[in-house]
Amino acid sequence: MRRKRASGVPWVKVGLWALAPLVLLNLAVAFFGDTRVSPLSLSFLREKAHALAAYARHRPSCLLEGHPELEPLIRDAERRNRLPPGLLRALVEVESATRPHRISPAGAMGPGQLMPATASQLRVEDPFEPAPALDGSARYLAEQLARYRGDVRLAVAAYNAGPGNVAGRVPRNGETEFYVEKVLTAYERFRPRPPPRPTTRPAPAAKRQARPAVSRAQGS
């Protein structure tokens, strides 16, 4: 007699169905967020889902109205929050390459790549809307500069790794140390150059007047 095959759905199919939401989530982040993420990534699932929901709320108005240029908004945010000129511009260049709709593999959003918790803390309702998102990033960066007494390197490290992970030095976690160097390199490009110092030439020495030759009196 032939044995009957075991009834029920094979475990392989069950596994594939269980993985489907994970794969779809990561593929959606990669496609809509213009980023690279593994389809099987198990990291930051809640943050990525939050970012996609925020993007879905933002996109209809963006399609109708578009976005203004980022550079004037960045300059305004720097001036309003008393940041060194060019620093926020460098940070946004490294974070998102000035793409307002970018979503990172960790679920960070917008031009300054605000994490959902940070955006909520800064009261940025739409992290994909450039003006409030950039202002929030500028405020957060200004907080770190004040915390570390103007040390740009530590402030940039805290923006990336969180202030709780920066204890007087840049953390070497395989990411932040490289991130800081990229931002500082971009900052050197974007910061305004000081005006060249005028070259002062020494005044020419006054010419000595030639003394008239004293003529000796001829014989007495």
Buried (B, 14 or more C-beta within 10 A) or exposed (E): EEEEEEEEEEEEEEEEEEEEEBBEBBEBBBEBBEBEBEEEBEEBBEBBBBBBEBBEEBEEEBEEEEBEEBEEBBBBBBEEBEBBBBBBBBBBBBBBEBBBBBBBBBBBBBBBBBBBEBBEEBEBBBBBBBBBBBBBBBBBBBBBBEBBEEBBBBBBBBBBBBBEEBEEEBBEEEEBBEBBBBBBEBBEEBBEEEEEEEEEEEEEEEEEEEEEEEEEEEEE
